């Protein structure tokens, strides 16, 4: 168990240090979102592009991985929406927000540091494919569900969906995946000075991402619909990885590192901008409460998951 804690504890210590730095005033509150944008727009794209561009194109895509992770995430989304819409009686927009929280992992800011601790040299293939599923399929679909319950005008709804997909395609992580795959496909050489710059940026991604999450949590309180929190927390930390596990039983030939990576990534708390997206529909406070509880609980569930898997 001590060896497992040596993997998870540094991750949450960094989150705690980020929280204390902002809470104590050592760093201004505005610094945390700024660090998050640095990770999103610079260090993680550098990591993704640099890693994928060095791989053989045939090694980037594993169809069975995409199928399993996409199916499990899609099921988690639909179960979350149906549960809150039919059983709890929430509106479709709120049900869509909660379903999105159950289905989209924080692969970028917490998932990669976890893989880094578990593997030493994390499987970039698994990381990139999970980001593709989350950013190109699950998030756009969740937004479509949310918007479907909030807009009556078919024309404006169609325009909004087009705008959603346009924003997704401009996501720096999606652009980095596309550019890295293109360079890999064409086997283009990366100049040494560019390669070193990418490496320097990539090395900052894990620590800065975790530190920024801690800073963003400052000022987040557990308010809103408290009764809504347990179902979404359980859906994200238990249901999502369980669905991945069950589907992986149907694909026995997949590489063991890919299987482990997929299970770990599905076990992450929801993505850190979840309250920001939900806030656009009036559910920001409830979603922020869900995020902070899920992030705190993930220390225990991730520690248990790593102990069972490794």
Secondary structure, DSSP 8 states (H G I E B T S, - for coil): -HHHHHHHHHHHHHHHHHHHHHHTTSS-HHHHHHHHHHIIIIIHHHHHHHHHHHS-HHHH--HHHHHHHHHHHHHHHHHHHHIIIIIS---HHHHHHHHHHHH-B-IIIIIHHHHHHHHSS--HHHHHHHHHHIIIIIHHHHHHHHHHTT---HHHHHHHHHHHHHHHHT-HHHHHHHHHHHHHHHT----HHHHHHHHHHHTTHHHHHHHHHHHHHTT----S-GGGHHHHHHIIIIIHHHHHHHHHTT-TTS-HHHHHHHHHHHTS-B-TTHHHHHHTTT-HHHHHHHHHHHHHHHHHHHHHHHHHH-
